[in-house]
C-alpha cells in the first residue's frame, strides 16, 4: 500500500526509525533479514521508508491482504513507487498504472487466468517442480534462490511462451535467465533506486 497524502502519512503504522537512506541500503543489501526484523519488532503491519520514495506499508496478515485486494480501485495507488520498474517493464505495464487505465489493462490480461487454464497452470507448475527437485536427498542443505529461479524460468518458458525444447527455447532461456540475474543482483537493484546511476552508457 503506497500513500502520498500528508494526513494519511501521519497515521501510518510504525516502522524502523533508521534514516530513510539506511533503510534503503538495508532493503538492497539484506532484504530478507531486514523485513524479518521489521516483522519481529512491529508485527504484521509496518511502514518502511526507502530513500526518497513515499512511505510503503507492508502487510503480511491474510485478512489485511484480502481487504487490500478487495478494496475499490481508487482506494490505493501503486504506480507512483513502482515507477522504479519502468526501465524493466515499460511505461504501460499494469504494475505502473492506476485507476481506469489499470482496470482496462487488467481486464485484457484476466481471461487466461480463470477456470481450466488456472488448473492447467497449477498442474504444469507442480510437474516442473517435481522434475527439478527429483534428485534431492533428505536432510540435504541447498540454496533456495537458484531452485526457485529455475522453476520460475521453466514456468515462464512453457506457460507463457509454450516452449519446452529446441533452438528458440534455448535462446529465450538464455535471455530470460540473464534478465532474472540482472534484476536479482544488488547492483541492478541500486540502479532502480538511485536515479543518478541510471546512465545510458551504450552497448
N, C-alpha and C positions, 0 to 999 in steps of 0.2 A: 504494500500500500504506500503510495507516494503522496505527500501533501505539500502544498505551496502556500496556503493561507496562513498568515501570522497568527490569527486567532486559533486555528486548529493546531498549529505547531506548538503553541504554548500548552496544549492539553495532551500531547503525545505521551505514550508510555515511557518509563525511564529506560536508560541505556548507559553504555560506557561513558565515563566522564573524561576520557582521554581527548586531547585536541583532535579535531576532525582529520587533520593530516596524519596523525599517528594511527587513528582508526583505519584510514585508507591503507596505510602501509601494512597494518596487521591483516586487513582483508586480502591484500595482494600476496603477502609473503606466507601467511599461515591461516588461510580462510577457515578451515575446519576447526582447529583449536580456538580460533577467535570466536566463532559462532557458538561452540560448545561452552566456552567461558561465559558468554552472554546468557545462554540458556540457564546455566547453573546459577548465575547471580540474579537474573531478572525474570526467569520463568518463560512461559510460552509466548509472551508478547513483549517485545523490546524495540527500541529505536537505535539505529546507528547513523552516524554522520560521516560520509565518505568524501573527504575533501570539500570541494565547493558544491557538491550536489545537494539538492533539497533532502531533508531527513527521510530515511527509509525505515518503515516499521516492518519487522519480521514477525510473523505469527505461525506457530507450529501446532496449535491445537486444532484438531479436526473440525470442531464446531465453528471456530473462528474462520477457518479457511472456507468452509461451506457458506458462511454468511457473506464473505467477500465475493465468492463466485456467483452467488445468487442475487447480489445487490443490483440495483438499477444501473444501467450502463453509464450514466453521468455521475455516479456516486464517487468513483475512484478514477484516478488517472495513472497511466503507466508510461505514456510516450515521452514525458519530459526527461526522466532519468535513463530510460532505455535508449535515448538518442546516442549514447555511447556506442551502441552496436551498429550504427548506420554504416561504418566502413565495411562491416562484415555482411550485413543482411540487406542493405539498400534502403532507400528512403520510404518505400511503400510496404515494408514488412508489417505484418499485423502486430509485431512486437512494439512498433513505434507509433501506432495510430490509436486515437481515442475517439469516442463519440460515434457519430454516424458512419464515418469512414471505417472505423474499426468493425462496426457491425456488418457493413457491406462485405468487407474482405473475409470476415469470419463466416458469413453465410455461403460465400463461394468455396471456402475450404471444408465446410462441415460434411457434405454428402459422403465422402469416403470414410468418415469416422462414425458410422452408425451400423447397428444390427450385425448382419452376417459378415460385413467387411471387418468389423472390430474383432469378432470371434476368430476370423481367419488370421488377423494380425497377431492375436494372442497365441494361437497355435504355432505360428511361424516363430515368434519370439521364444516360446518355450522350446521348440525343436532346436533352434540355433544355440540357445543357452546350454542345452544338454550336450550338443556336439562339442562346444568349446570347453565344457567342464568335464568331459567324459574321462579324461586321464588323471583327474585329481585323486589324490590319496587322502585318506582320513588323517587328521591332525597335521596336515601339511600347511605351512605358512606361505602366503603369497601376497603380492601387491595387487590390490583390487582394481586400481585405476586402469592398467592395461587390459584387464579382462573385461571390464565394463565398456571400455572404448572399442574393443574388438566386437563385443555383442552389438553395440550401437552401430558400428560400421557395417556389419553384415545385415542388420535390420534395415538400415538406410538403403543399401545397395539392392536388397531383394524386395522389400516392401514398397519403396518409393520408386526405384528405377527398374525393378523387375529383372535384375541381373544376378546370376549366381556363378558364372564362369565365362571364359572367353576373353578375347583381346580387349573389348570395350570394358568388361568387368575389371580387368587388371589395371587399365589406365585410370578408370574412375576411382577405383580403390586407392590408388596412389595419391590422387588429387584430394579425395576426401580425408585420407589419413593425414596428409600434410596440413589441411585446414584444421583438423582436430588438434594436431600437435601445436599449431600456432596459437589457437585460442586457449590452450591449456597451460601455456608457459607464463611465468610471472612477467617476463619481458613484454610479451604481447598484451597481457592484461594492463601493464603500465601504459602502453601506447593508447589504450582506450580511455584511461582515466586522466592522463596528463596531455592536454591539448597541444602543448608546446613540443611534445615529442612526435606529433603526427606530421612529419615532413615527408613529402614525396621525393625520394632520392633516385627515382627511376628504377629500371630493371636490376 
